[in-house]
Amino acid sequence: MKDKVLALLKKQEAYISGEEMSQSLGVTRAAVWKAIKKLQGEGYIIESSTKKGYKLVEKPNVITPAELAPMLCGYTLGQVIKYYEVVDSTNEKAKALAREGASEGTLVIADQQSAGKGRLGRNWNSPAGTGIWMSLILKPEILPQYASQLTLVAGLCMCEAIREVTGLDATIKWPNDIVVNGKKVCGILTEMSAEMERINYIVLGIGVNVNHKAFPEELPFATSLALEGKQDYERASLIKAFLERFEKDYKHYKVDPHLTAILSRYEAHCITLGKTVKIISGNESFTAEAKEITIDGNLIVKTETGEEKLIHSGEVSV
Ligand code: BTN
């Protein structure tokens, strides 16, 4: 009921009477009033006038299904949204849902994560009300060996979405960290369940630091879009901008899971290319110049002795 009342308020620029809403929704005026109270409790500023009715004046920066679903209608991804105010990790939740048979494109999203997971077993700082903590359940019919490329596709789409929504100079640090002014604003953790020749599901977990005003001391290389852009951004708009791009690129990827079609876009935003990078792979550590990204998403580097090496994403930190 609350979502339906919200939809009516959004449609109407001027006031809409309680009577009109109750008739159009086929419920009592008391039910409309109750829904209005609930929305106000969630942070929606709704003006009410005994003569004219109700008017939505301001909406909170939330990522609830009531906000997201209307923005995502017409897409394939995000048609099922599982929203949690607090969850341990959206990746963990998404894996559990995928095991229970959740459909391709299910979007698991939380306002806060109590045990957000980063790559290489690290924690991911995920406070309430500030970021985007989301995981998409995907079931591409491709060989498991091509799954890591998907992370690069997603990184590119989020980089472009951030550029569009904020105007900030977001760049990609290979393979998929998104960096603004040298500091990280977004990370991606892809997890997969597969057999030798077949993927059961992929969980694509994306974390974006959107409106954080500060970070814990132990994260000196993290920043947020708000800290860099000196203003808050609407999280729902960023999710929409990402899904709009990712939906298209994912469609291509399912047919040809190489980066061929997006490589020039990826290279245009990748700050790793041409740089001397430190590669830590297993017990080995060396510096080399980043030369090229292959259509499989690997990095070709040239070592100080002139030897070319192929670095696999997911295996190293650069
Ligand atoms: C990284 O270390 O760069 C990857 C961070 C990925 C964080 C996101 S937040 C949503 C999803 N759920 C998690 O627990 N992790 C990912």
Boltz pocket constraint, residues with backbone or C-beta under 6 A from the ligand:
constraints:
  - pocket:
      binder: B
      contacts: [[A, 88], [A, 89], [A, 90], [A, 91], [A, 92], [A, 113], [A, 115], [A, 116], [A, 117], [A, 118], [A, 119], [A, 120], [A, 122], [A, 123], [A, 124], [A, 126], [A, 132], [A, 133], [A, 134], [A, 135], [A, 177], [A, 186], [A, 187], [A, 188], [A, 189], [A, 205], [A, 206], [A, 207], [A, 208]]
      max_distance: 6.0
